[in-house]
């Protein structure tokens, strides 16, 4: 249906809003990220993990293979998307995998044309019920677009910026005396996320980072929001990100890097019967049998 090159040449991005970001907050977060990652192999290890995650998405969703994507393969992907892995099981049991695969195909149809990105993502979300139980859909669509074509699409997940409730990592690095009372009116459209990515890539280059910039940006944003969870996370956040003394714990979870037990292959994605999906196995949720 469509093919993906590793580093496609993207058309000019739409002009985005001006983002008033705080340089000191970014520097403090980056320094804390480097320090926090050191005991578990350093920041490069986390970036490598994101590169591998992206390779999995590209392999299964790109290169013309979406038409042959199996349910088990989708579950492998979903295990790496934290909001999705806790909620997609019941939806699949009720609606079936083939319905979801068709919606993913529509999301990625014409993937190379960034001018249609917002419309495709909105249509993907609109195909599901518009309630709290389906907020994971936006995150699934955002991660599919980003990790399938990371050089073309920044990560547009809700935790990066959600304009409806004005929360996300963007708020935590906004230049303001008190970010809790800052009025941020920028939309959560592709143009905003492109500007944010470009600003952060410029910041990272000033810190001496020049390779794998899309994934360094992901990691930096995740660490920004992990700090928010650690400092002020409420009951809703804690349900997804339980407290831990490891300063990288929430950062890993934001990006789904805690998905797999490397010894057993079990993932954090729960099937409808309550068992854990095992990476690379044909176990699946079916429309009839799982009810």
C-alpha positions in Angstrom: 0.0 0.0 0.0 2.8 2.4 0.9 6.5 2.2 1.6 8.7 4.0 4.0 12.3 5.1 3.7 14.3 5.4 6.9 14.9 9.1 6.4 12.4 10.5 3.9 12.6 14.0 2.6 9.7 15.7 4.1 7.8 18.6 2.4 7.8 22.0 4.1 6.0 21.9 7.4 3.0 24.2 8.0 3.9 27.4 9.8 3.3 27.0 13.5 2.8 29.2 16.5 5.5 30.9 18.5 6.3 28.9 21.6 7.7 30.7 24.6 9.9 28.0 26.1 12.0 28.3 29.2 15.7 27.7 28.5 16.6 27.3 32.2 13.9 24.7 32.7 15.1 22.8 29.7 18.7 22.9 30.8 17.8 21.6 34.3 15.7 18.8 32.9 18.4 17.8 30.4 21.1 17.7 33.2 18.8 15.7 35.4 18.0 13.3 32.6 21.7 12.7 31.9 22.4 12.2 35.6 19.3 9.9 36.2 20.0 7.7 33.2 23.7 7.0 34.1 23.1 4.2 36.6 21.1 2.2 34.0 23.4 2.5 31.1 23.3 6.2 30.2 21.0 8.3 28.0 22.3 6.6 24.8 20.8 3.3 26.0 17.4 4.9 26.1 17.7 6.4 22.7 18.8 3.1 21.3 15.7 1.5 22.8 13.5 4.2 21.0 15.3 3.5 17.8 14.5 -0.2 18.1 10.9 0.6 19.0 10.6 2.7 15.9 12.2 0.0 13.8 9.5 -2.4 15.0 6.7 0.1 14.0 8.3 0.7 10.6 8.7 -3.0 10.0 5.1 -3.9 10.8 3.2 -0.8 9.7 5.4 0.5 6.9 7.1 -1.0 3.9 3.7 -2.1 2.5 3.1 -4.6 5.3 0.0 -3.1 7.0 -2.3 -5.1 4.8 -0.8 -8.3 6.3 -0.5 -7.1 9.9 -1.7 -9.8 12.3 -3.5 -9.3 15.6 -0.5 -10.7 17.4 1.8 -8.3 15.7 -0.4 -5.4 16.6 -0.4 -6.5 20.2 3.4 -6.5 20.1 3.2 -2.8 19.1 0.5 -1.9 21.5 2.5 -3.2 24.4 4.9 -0.3 23.8 2.2 2.4 24.0 1.4 2.8 27.7 -2.1 4.3 27.6 -3.1 1.7 24.9 -1.9 -1.5 26.5 -4.2 -1.1 29.5 -7.4 -0.5 27.5 -7.2 -1.9 24.0 -8.0 -5.5 25.1 -11.7 -4.9 25.9 -12.1 -2.8 22.7 -10.6 -5.6 20.5 -12.8 -8.2 22.2 -15.9 -6.2 21.4 -15.1 -4.9 17.9 -12.5 -7.2 16.5 -8.9 -6.6 15.2 -9.9 -6.3 11.5 -11.9 -3.2 12.3 -8.9 -1.6 14.0 -6.6 -2.6 11.1 -8.8 -0.8 8.7 -8.8 2.4 10.7 -5.0 2.2 11.0 -4.8 1.9 7.2 -6.9 5.0 6.8 -4.6 6.8 9.3 -1.5 6.0 7.3 -3.0 6.4 3.9 -1.1 9.2 2.2 1.4 9.2 5.0 4.0 11.2 3.1 1.6 14.2 2.8 2.0 16.1 6.1 -0.7 18.6 5.1 -3.3 15.9 5.7 -1.9 14.7 9.0 -4.3 16.6 11.3 -7.3 15.5 9.3 -6.2 11.9 9.3 -5.5 11.9 13.0 -8.8 13.6 13.8 -10.7 11.1 11.6 -9.0 8.2 13.3 -10.0 9.5 16.8 -13.5 10.4 15.6 -14.1 6.7 14.5 -14.2 5.8 18.2 -16.6 6.8 20.9 -15.8 10.3 22.2 -15.5 9.6 25.9 -12.9 9.2 28.6 -12.7 5.4 28.1 -11.3 6.0 24.6 -8.7 8.8 25.2 -6.1 6.2 24.5 -7.0 6.3 20.8 -5.3 9.7 20.3 -2.1 8.3 21.8 -2.3 5.2 19.6 -2.7 7.3 16.5 0.1 9.7 17.5 2.6 7.0 18.3 1.8 5.1 15.1 2.4 8.2 13.0 5.6 9.2 14.9 7.3 5.8 15.3 6.5 4.7 11.8 8.0 7.9 10.3 10.0 9.6 13.0 11.8 12.0 10.7 8.5 13.3 9.3 6.1 13.3 12.3 6.9 14.5 15.8 5.2 12.7 18.7 1.8 14.3 19.1 0.6 12.4 22.2 -1.7 13.9 24.8 1.0 14.0 27.4 3.2 16.2 25.1 0.3 18.7 24.7 -3.4 18.5 25.1 -5.0 21.8 24.1 -8.5 20.8 25.4 -7.3 20.5 29.0 -4.1 22.6 28.5 -1.8 20.0 30.1 1.3 18.3 28.9 5.1 18.6 28.8 4.7 21.8 26.8 3.2 23.6 29.8 6.0 22.4 32.1 8.7 24.0 29.9 6.7 27.2 29.2 8.4 30.5 30.1 6.3 31.8 33.0 6.7 32.7 36.7 4.1 30.2 37.5 3.2 27.7 34.8 0.1 26.6 36.7 -1.5 30.0 35.9 0.0 30.5 32.5 -2.5 30.9 29.6 -1.3 28.8 26.7 -3.6 29.0 23.7 -1.6 27.1 21.1 -3.5 24.3 19.3 -2.5 20.6 19.5 -2.0 20.4 15.7 0.9 19.2 13.7 2.3 22.7 13.2 2.6 23.2 17.0 4.4 19.9 17.5 6.7 20.6 14.6 7.7 24.0 16.2 8.2 22.3 19.5 10.4 19.6 17.9 12.5 22.1 16.0 13.0 24.2 19.2 14.1 21.2 21.2 16.4 19.9 18.4 18.0 23.3 18.4 18.5 23.2 22.2 19.9 19.6 22.0 22.4 20.7 19.3 23.6 23.4 21.7 24.2 20.6 24.3 26.3 18.7 21.7 23.6 16.2 20.5 23.5 15.7 16.7 22.4 12.1 16.1 19.0 10.5 16.5 17.5 13.9 17.4 13.8 12.8 17.1 14.3 10.3 19.8 16.4 12.6 22.0 13.4 15.0 21.8 11.1 12.2 22.8 13.2 11.3 25.8 13.6 14.9 26.9 9.9 15.6 26.7 9.1 12.3 28.6 11.5 13.3 31.3 9.9 16.7 31.5 6.5 15.2 32.0 7.8 12.5 34.4 9.0 15.3 36.6 5.4 16.7 36.6 4.1 13.2 37.6 6.6 12.9 40.4 5.9 16.4 41.7 2.2 16.8 41.2 0.7 13.7 39.7 -2.9 13.0 40.9 -4.9 9.9 41.2 -5.5 9.5 37.5 -1.8 9.8 36.7 -0.8 7.5 39.5 -3.1 4.8 38.1 -0.9 4.6 35.0 2.5 5.5 36.6 2.9 4.2 40.1 5.5 5.8 42.3 9.0 4.5 42.3 12.4 5.6 43.6 14.0 5.1 40.2 14.2 8.6 38.6 13.9 7.1 35.2 10.8 4.9 36.0 8.2 7.3 34.8 10.3 8.4 31.8 10.5 4.8 30.6 6.7 4.4 31.1 5.8 7.5 29.2 7.6 6.1 26.2 6.5 2.4 26.7 10.1 1.3 27.2 9.0 -0.8 30.2 6.8 -3.0 28.1 8.6 -6.4 28.2 10.0 -8.6 30.8 13.2 -9.6 29.0 13.4 -13.0 30.7 9.8 -14.2 30.2 8.8 -12.2 27.1 5.6 -11.2 28.9 4.4 -7.7 28.3 2.3 -5.2 30.3 -0.5 -5.6 27.8 -3.4 -7.5 29.4 -5.6 -9.8 27.3 -9.3 -9.9 27.9 -8.8 -13.0 30.1 -6.4 -11.1 32.3 -3.3 -12.9 31.1 -0.3 -11.0 29.8 0.4 -10.9 26.1 3.8 -12.5 25.3 5.9 -10.7 22.7 6.0 -12.6 19.4 3.3 -15.2 20.2 0.1 -15.9 18.2 -2.1 -15.5 21.2 -4.8 -13.1 20.3 -8.1 -11.5 21.4 -10.9 -12.6 19.2 -14.3 -11.0 18.8 -16.4 -14.0 19.9 -14.1 -16.2 22.1 -12.9 -13.4 24.4 -16.4 -12.3 25.5 
